[in-house]
Amino acid sequence: MSAEAAPTLAASARAGARWTAGAFYANTAVRLAISVGLARLLAPADFGVMALTMAFIGFVGLFQDSGLSSALVQHPDPVAPAASTAMVLTTTGGILLCAASWVLAPWVAGFMENEAVTPVLRVLAVLFVIRGLANPRRALVQRALGFRTLAGVELAGTVAYGALGITLAAAGLGVWALVVAHLVSETIAAVVMWRAAGIRLRIADFDLQAARRLGGFGRYMVAAGVLGMLHMQLPTILVGKTMGAEVLGLYWLAFRWAQLPIGGLTYVAGRVAYPVYARLRDERERFAAGYLQVLQTIVVLALPTCIGLVLVAEPLVATLYDARWQVAVQPLRLLAFYALFAAVAATTGEVFKGAGIPRYVTLYAVLYNVVLGASLLVLRKYGLEGIAAGTVLAPLAVAVVSLRHVAIVLGIAPRSMLAVFASPLQGSLGMAVAVIGTSRLLAQAGAGSTVQLVVEVAAGALTYGAMLYRAEPAWWHEAASTAGLSRLRPRRGMQGDAVH
């Protein structure tokens, strides 16, 4: 890469992070409002049926894509023949999977021990066709660093989902409000993506050699994706089969809240970092510096969010949901740690993909599932809290081992890796003291749950922000640049050891 290209790549990465993060958190805010509205209109069992069905859709859909989308992102030019080949394969697979799901739906419902899954699965199977048409074009936009386009597509789909879902739920359609809203939102996103890709894809351009090349990279992504889907859905299946759809709905409420703030970090880091890492594959020092910046940002934002969610779980659930959902408080406190460890572990997968060694993504996915399966078997006797605790142990183990592996691959000294955690940990401990003290004062004053939630969040955020700015002003400067607020500067004499 030439010296002239480097600033362009850095600027593209910052712009990509800005657009991707902005869209994700706008989506998050909209989805949060939607989920609260739907939770007041629908029963927990409705969400449980949807979760069981989407577990099957998500798992089987991995074989449809077969890692082809990830392979397209790092495919050299010319990419159009490979993209056409991927579209033919994913769309054909989608049609076949749609037909197979219709036939197998009663068997899937029997396995899930919930008859309501049959009609829901038969309708949602259309998603296989929609995604088959859309995924290759989405990969092309990501490959071109077209993050602004991706952001707009996703926000449009979310708005459509919310408007239609709440309208249908208010009309009394139950779980079908979720089903129809999901189908319509993905259709809208696919149509917009089809027009935005900028490359004409044709069936006549199908190339068997291109299919083999894509499959060579994609097979590791398929294996990792299948294992990843398994570790996401194993707790869902276990809770749904042994505890019922209503308890599953409670579990998924807690899990969604645990993922909500951290999911955006991993989503942004993965979408932006992977194509950038792929371009830095042969420049190990810049690759290592870029990874440390990504890891620092994840830890700076994820650690206080995790601890804060533990502290405010009770007023959060009490403020936003009715009495049916209060059982989710303790699982939410446990699953908050899942979000932290999973976010850290997720940063390593993009390194292995970008470095051209995707087999390690599969290896760590295997480790994850081994630890998860063993943990769930041992802890499930403790009910919903045991399932939540078992879910936490797997990403903890993978985060520790894979971080060490990345340090070896990129030549990062262990102390440099550990230094990333020091300031966020100190700030988080200070934040915890502030939140706990504020909570006790508010309890003595007899404040309601809404007041407690707002004041505790404000106290924690201000305390953490002040402590982090004092310890890591260089990080604030980099974050300001990424956000487009380049006029913000750290105070003189506190530049820190920023990674450039």
C-alpha positions in Angstrom: 0.0 0.0 0.0 1.4 3.4 -0.9 1.9 6.2 1.5 -0.7 8.2 -0.3 -3.3 5.5 0.1 -2.9 5.2 3.9 -4.6 8.4 4.9 -7.5 7.6 2.5 -7.9 4.2 4.2 -7.8 5.7 7.7 -10.4 8.4 6.6 -12.6 5.7 5.1 -12.4 3.6 8.2 -13.3 6.6 10.4 -16.2 7.6 8.1 -17.3 3.9 8.0 -17.3 3.7 11.8 -19.2 7.0 12.1 -21.9 6.0 9.7 -22.2 2.4 10.9 -22.3 3.4 14.6 -24.7 6.2 14.0 -27.1 3.9 12.0 -26.8 1.1 14.5 -27.5 3.2 17.5 -30.3 5.0 15.7 -31.7 1.5 14.9 -31.1 0.5 18.5 -33.1 3.5 19.8 -36.0 2.7 17.4 -35.9 -1.0 18.1 -35.9 -0.3 21.8 -39.1 1.8 21.5 -40.6 -0.9 19.3 -39.7 -3.8 21.7 -41.2 -1.9 24.7 -44.4 -1.2 22.7 -44.7 -4.8 21.4 -44.0 -6.2 24.9 -47.0 -4.3 26.2 -49.2 -5.5 23.4 -48.1 -9.1 23.1 -47.6 -12.0 25.5 -44.1 -13.5 26.4 -45.2 -16.7 24.6 -45.5 -14.8 21.3 -41.9 -13.8 21.6 -40.9 -17.3 22.6 -42.5 -18.8 19.4 -40.8 -16.3 17.3 -37.4 -17.0 18.9 -37.8 -20.8 18.4 -38.7 -20.2 14.7 -35.8 -17.8 14.1 -33.4 -20.2 15.7 -34.2 -22.7 12.9 -34.2 -20.0 10.2 -30.8 -18.6 11.4 -29.1 -22.0 11.7 -30.2 -23.4 8.3 -29.6 -20.0 6.6 -25.9 -20.4 7.3 -25.7 -23.3 4.8 -27.5 -21.1 2.2 -24.8 -18.4 2.3 -21.9 -20.9 2.9 -19.6 -18.1 3.8 -19.8 -16.7 0.2 -20.6 -13.1 1.4 -17.5 -13.0 3.6 -15.4 -14.4 0.7 -16.7 -11.7 -1.6 -15.5 -8.9 0.7 -11.9 -10.0 0.4 -12.1 -11.2 -3.3 -9.7 -9.5 -5.7 -10.8 -7.6 -8.8 -12.6 -8.3 -11.0 -15.3 -9.1 -8.6 -18.5 -9.1 -10.8 -18.2 -12.7 -12.0 -17.7 -13.9 -8.5 -20.6 -11.9 -7.2 -22.9 -13.3 -10.0 -21.8 -16.8 -9.0 -22.5 -16.1 -5.4 -26.0 -14.8 -6.2 -26.9 -17.8 -8.3 -25.8 -20.2 -5.5 -27.5 -18.3 -2.6 -30.7 -17.7 -4.5 -31.0 -21.3 -5.6 -30.2 -22.5 -2.1 -32.8 -20.1 -0.8 -35.6 -21.5 -3.0 -34.7 -25.1 -2.0 -34.6 -24.3 1.7 -37.9 -22.5 1.5 -39.5 -25.6 0.0 -37.8 -27.9 2.5 -38.9 -25.8 5.4 -42.5 -26.0 4.4 -42.3 -29.8 4.4 -40.3 -30.1 7.5 -42.1 -27.5 9.6 -44.2 -30.0 11.6 -41.1 -32.0 12.5 -39.3 -28.9 13.6 -42.3 -27.9 15.7 -42.3 -31.4 17.3 -38.6 -31.1 18.1 -39.2 -27.7 19.7 -42.3 -29.1 21.4 -44.4 -26.2 20.3 -47.1 -26.7 17.6 -47.4 -23.0 17.0 -44.0 -23.1 15.3 -45.4 -25.0 12.2 -47.4 -22.2 10.5 -45.0 -19.5 11.6 -42.0 -21.4 10.1 -43.8 -22.0 6.8 -44.4 -18.3 6.3 -41.0 -17.1 7.5 -39.3 -19.6 5.2 -39.7 -17.0 2.5 -36.8 -15.2 4.2 -34.4 -17.7 2.6 -35.3 -16.5 -0.9 -35.1 -12.8 0.1 -31.7 -13.2 1.7 -30.4 -15.2 -1.2 -31.1 -12.3 -3.5 -29.8 -9.6 -1.1 -26.7 -11.0 0.6 -24.2 -10.9 -2.3 -25.1 -7.3 -3.1 -24.8 -6.4 0.6 -21.3 -7.9 0.6 -20.3 -5.9 -2.5 -21.4 -2.7 -0.7 -19.4 -3.6 2.4 -16.4 -4.5 0.2 -16.5 -1.0 -1.4 -16.7 0.5 2.2 -20.2 1.8 1.4 -21.1 2.1 5.0 -23.4 5.1 4.5 -25.6 3.0 2.1 -25.7 0.1 4.5 -26.7 2.4 7.3 -29.6 3.9 5.4 -30.8 0.4 4.3 -30.9 -0.9 7.8 -32.6 2.1 9.3 -35.3 1.9 6.6 -36.0 -1.7 7.4 -36.2 -1.0 11.2 -38.7 1.8 10.8 -40.9 -0.4 8.5 -40.7 -3.2 11.1 -41.8 -1.0 13.9 -44.6 0.8 12.2 -46.1 -2.4 10.8 -45.4 -4.6 13.9 -47.0 -2.2 16.4 -50.0 -1.6 14.1 -50.7 -5.3 13.7 -50.1 -6.1 17.3 -52.6 -3.4 18.4 -55.1 -5.0 16.0 -54.8 -8.3 18.0 -52.7 -10.4 15.5 -50.4 -11.8 18.2 -47.3 -13.5 17.0 -48.3 -12.8 13.3 -47.6 -9.1 13.9 -44.0 -10.1 14.5 -43.9 -12.4 11.5 -45.4 -10.0 8.9 -43.3 -7.1 10.2 -40.1 -9.1 9.9 -40.9 -10.2 6.3 -41.8 -6.7 5.2 -38.7 -5.1 6.7 -36.3 -7.6 5.1 -38.0 -7.2 1.8 -37.7 -3.4 1.9 -34.0 -3.8 2.8 -33.4 -6.3 0.0 -35.0 -4.0 -2.6 -33.0 -1.0 -1.6 -29.8 -3.1 -1.5 -30.5 -4.5 -4.9 -30.5 -1.0 -6.4 -27.5 0.3 -4.3 -24.8 -2.4 -5.1 -23.8 -0.7 -8.4 -22.8 -3.9 -10.2 -25.0 -5.8 -12.5 -25.2 -9.4 -11.6 -26.3 -11.9 -14.2 -27.0 -15.6 -14.2 -25.1 -16.1 -17.4 -21.9 -15.0 -15.6 -21.9 -18.0 -13.3 -18.3 -19.3 -13.1 -17.6 -22.8 -11.6 -14.0 -21.8 -10.9 -15.1 -18.7 -9.0 -17.5 -20.9 -7.0 -14.6 -23.1 -6.0 -12.4 -20.1 -5.0 -15.2 -18.6 -2.9 -16.0 -21.9 -1.4 -12.4 -22.4 -0.4 -12.5 -19.4 1.9 -16.2 -19.8 2.7 -16.0 -23.3 4.1 -14.3 -22.0 7.3 -16.9 -19.3 7.6 -19.7 -21.9 7.2 -18.2 -24.0 10.0 -17.6 -21.0 12.2 -21.1 -19.7 11.4 -22.8 -23.0 12.2 -20.9 -23.3 15.5 -21.7 -19.6 16.2 -25.3 -20.1 15.5 -25.3 -23.2 17.7 -23.9 -21.3 20.7 -26.4 -18.5 20.2 -29.4 -20.9 19.9 -28.4 -23.7 22.3 -29.7 -21.8 25.3 -32.8 -20.9 23.4 -33.6 -24.5 22.4 -32.8 -25.8 25.9 -35.0 -23.2 27.6 -37.8 -23.6 25.1 -37.9 -27.4 25.3 -37.5 -27.7 29.1 -39.1 -24.6 30.5 -41.7 -23.5 27.8 -42.3 -20.6 25.5 -43.2 -18.2 28.3 -40.0 -18.6 30.2 -38.1 -18.4 26.9 -39.7 -15.1 26.2 -38.4 -13.9 29.6 -34.9 -15.2 28.8 -34.9 -13.4 25.4 -35.9 -10.2 27.0 -32.9 -10.4 29.3 -30.6 -11.5 26.5 -31.7 -8.7 24.1 -31.1 -6.1 26.8 -27.7 -7.6 27.6 -26.7 -7.5 23.9 -28.3 -4.1 23.1 -25.5 -1.7 24.1 -22.6 -4.1 23.3 -24.0 -5.6 20.1 -23.5 -2.2 18.4 -19.8 -2.2 19.2 -19.1 -5.6 17.8 -21.3 -4.9 14.8 -19.5 -1.7 14.0 -16.1 -3.2 14.7 -16.7 -6.2 12.6 -18.3 -4.4 9.6 -15.6 -1.8 9.4 -12.5 -3.6 10.7 -12.7 -6.7 8.5 -12.3 -5.0 5.1 -9.7 -2.6 6.6 -7.7 -5.5 8.1 -7.8 -7.3 4.8 -6.0 -4.3 3.2 -3.4 -4.3 5.9 -2.6 -8.0 5.8 1.0 -7.4 4.7 1.7 -4.5 7.1 1.9 -6.1 10.5 2.8 -3.0 12.5 -0.1 -1.0 11.2 -2.4 -4.1 11.5 -1.4 -4.5 15.2 -1.9 -0.7 15.9 -5.3 -0.8 14.2 -6.4 -3.8 16.2 -5.3 -2.2 19.5 -7.3 0.8 18.7 -10.4 -1.3 18.0 -9.9 -3.4 21.2 -9.4 -0.3 23.3 -12.7 1.2 22.0 -14.5 -2.0 22.7 -13.2 -2.2 26.2 -13.7 1.5 27.0 -17.4 1.3 26.0 -18.2 -2.3 26.9 -16.8 -2.6 30.4 -18.8 0.3 32.0 -21.9 -0.7 30.1 -21.7 -4.2 31.5 -21.2 -3.1 35.1 -23.8 -0.3 34.7 -26.4 -2.8 33.4 -25.9 -5.0 36.4 -26.4 -2.1 38.7 -29.6 -0.6 37.1 -31.3 -3.8 35.9 -34.1 -3.7 38.5 -35.2 0.0 37.9 -34.8 -0.6 34.1 -37.2 -3.5 33.9 -39.6 -1.9 36.4 -39.7 1.3 34.4 -40.2 -0.2 30.9 -42.2 -3.4 31.5 -45.1 -4.6 33.5 -45.1 -7.2 36.3 -45.0 -10.2 33.9 -41.4 -9.4 33.0 -39.9 -8.7 36.4 -38.5 -12.3 36.6 -36.0 -11.3 33.9 -34.0 -9.0 36.3 -31.6 -11.6 37.7 -30.9 -13.3 34.3 -30.2 -9.8 32.9 -27.6 -9.1 35.6 -25.8 -12.3 34.7 -26.0 -12.0 30.9 -24.6 -8.5 31.1 -21.2 -10.2 31.6 -21.8 -12.4 28.5 -22.1 -9.2 26.4 -18.7 -7.9 27.7 -16.8 -11.2 27.1 -18.5 -11.8 23.8 -17.6 -8.3 22.5 -13.9 -8.8 23.4 -13.8 -12.3 21.9 -15.5 -11.1 18.7 -12.6 -8.6 17.9 -10.3 -11.6 17.4 -12.3 -13.2 14.7 -12.0 -10.3 12.4 -8.2 -10.4 12.8 -8.0 -14.1 11.8 -10.3 -13.4 8.7 -8.4 -10.3 7.7 -5.0 -12.1 8.1 -6.2 -14.8 5.8 -6.3 -17.6 8.4 -10.0 -18.1 8.9 -9.5 -21.7 10.2 -8.9 -20.2 13.6 -12.3 -18.6 13.6 -13.7 -22.2 13.3 -11.3 -23.5 16.0 -12.4 -21.0 18.6 -16.1 -21.5 17.7 -15.5 -25.2 18.5 -13.9 -24.3 21.8 -16.9 -21.9 22.6 -19.4 -24.7 22.0 -17.6 -27.2 24.1 -17.4 -24.9 27.0 -21.0 -23.7 26.5 -22.4 -27.3 26.3 -20.6 -28.4 29.4 -21.6 -25.3 31.3 -25.3 -25.6 30.4 -25.3 -29.3 31.3 -23.9 -28.6 34.8 -25.8 -25.4 35.6 -29.2 -25.9 34.0 -30.5 -27.5 37.3 -30.4 -23.9 38.7 -33.1 -22.8 36.3 -33.1 -19.6 34.3 -30.2 -18.1 36.3 -28.2 -21.3 35.7 -28.7 -21.1 32.0 -27.6 -17.4 32.0 -24.5 -18.2 34.0 -23.6 -21.1 31.7 -24.0 -18.7 28.7 -21.4 -16.4 30.3 -18.6 -18.9 30.8 -18.1 -19.8 27.1 -17.2 -16.3 25.8 -15.0 -15.7 28.9 -12.9 -18.7 28.0 -12.7 -17.9 24.3 -11.8 -14.2 25.0 -8.8 -15.1 27.2 -7.4 -17.7 24.8 -8.0 -15.9 21.5 -6.6 -12.6 22.8 -3.4 -14.4 23.5 -3.4 -15.9 20.0 -4.0 -12.6 18.4 -1.1 -11.1 20.3 1.2 -13.8 18.9 -0.1 -13.4 15.3 0.3 -9.6 15.3 3.4 -9.4 17.5 1.7 -7.5 20.3 3.4 -7.6 23.7 1.1 -9.0 26.4 1.6 -5.9 28.6 0.4 -3.8 25.7 -2.7 -5.9 25.5 -3.3 -5.7 29.2 -2.8 -2.0 29.3 -5.9 -1.5 27.2 -8.0 -2.7 30.2 -6.4 -0.6 33.0 -8.1 2.8 32.6 -11.6 1.4 31.7 -11.4 -0.8 34.8 -10.5 2.0 37.1 -13.2 4.2 35.6 -15.8 1.5 35.9 -15.0 0.9 39.6 -15.5 4.6 40.2 -18.7 4.6 38.3 -20.0 1.6 40.4 -19.3 3.5 43.6 -21.2 6.5 42.3 -24.2 4.5 41.1 -24.5 2.5 44.4 -24.2 5.6 46.5 -26.8 7.4 44.4 -29.1 4.4 44.6 -29.0 4.3 48.3 -29.8 8.0 48.6 -32.7 7.7 46.2 -34.1 4.7 48.1 -34.1 6.6 51.3 -35.9 9.5 49.6 -38.6 7.0 48.3 -37.9 7.8 44.6 -39.8 5.8 42.0 -38.1 3.4 39.5 -38.1 5.9 36.7 -36.3 8.6 38.7 -33.9 6.0 40.0 -33.1 4.8 36.5 -32.5 8.3 35.1 -30.4 9.6 38.0 -28.3 6.5 38.4 -27.5 6.3 34.7 -26.6 10.0 34.7 -24.4 9.7 37.8 -22.6 6.7 36.4 -22.0 8.1 33.0 -20.7 11.4 34.2 -18.3 9.8 36.7 -16.9 7.3 34.2 -16.6 9.9 31.5 -14.6 12.3 33.8 -12.3 9.5 35.1 -11.7 8.2 31.6 -10.9 11.6 30.1 -8.4 12.2 32.8 -6.7 8.9 32.2 -7.1 8.5 28.4 -7.4 11.9 26.7 -5.9 10.5 23.5 -8.8 8.1 23.2 -11.3 10.9 23.5 -9.5 12.8 20.7 -9.6 9.7 18.4 -13.3 9.2 19.2 -14.0 12.8 18.5 -12.2 12.5 15.1 -14.2 9.4 14.2 -17.4 11.2 15.2 -16.5 14.1 13.0 -15.9 16.5 16.0 -12.2 17.1 15.1 -12.1 20.4 16.9 -12.2 18.6 20.2 -8.7 18.2 21.5 -7.2 16.7 24.7 -5.6 19.0 27.1 -2.0 19.8 26.7 0.3 17.5 28.6 -2.2 14.6 28.6 -1.7 13.2 25.1 -1.2 9.6 26.3 0.1 6.8 24.1 -2.3 7.0 21.2 -2.0 4.4 18.5 -1.6 5.9 15.1 
